[in-house]
Amino acid sequence: MVFKIPNNKIDYVFPSPDDRPPSHLAYVEWFTPIPAAAEPNHLMYKVSRSIQGGQRSASIIPVDSMVRSIHLLPRFGPIIPREWNAFTVLDKCQTFYINPFVDIQSYMMYADNLDII
């Protein structure tokens, strides 16, 4: 989630005039470190939610500190739980694969260089 602290609340959240907030912030939930090697069957990297004290590890960070997003695929078992759908899977699933084959930057550069006749 990307958000901005309302101007009338900045002094409440950042009382020091020397410590001003970035213009946009993001709520980020953390995952385990990306393994050095991909899974051999599909060449994707398995990650799980980072949990601390029984709670999901999360932070609020400046948007400009983000490098890029990634494409997560849920780790399905032999049966997909009925409660998983496009709106709930990110909350219900605990383990995901990082899809290294999707890179939106590469697609955009490719699309920019197409010569369509």
Secondary structure, DSSP 8 states (H G I E B T S, - for coil): -EE---GGGHHHH--STT----S-EEEEE-B----SS--TTT--EEEEB-EETTEE-EEEEEGGG------EEE---SS--TT--TTTHHHH--EEEE-TT--HHHHHHHHHT----
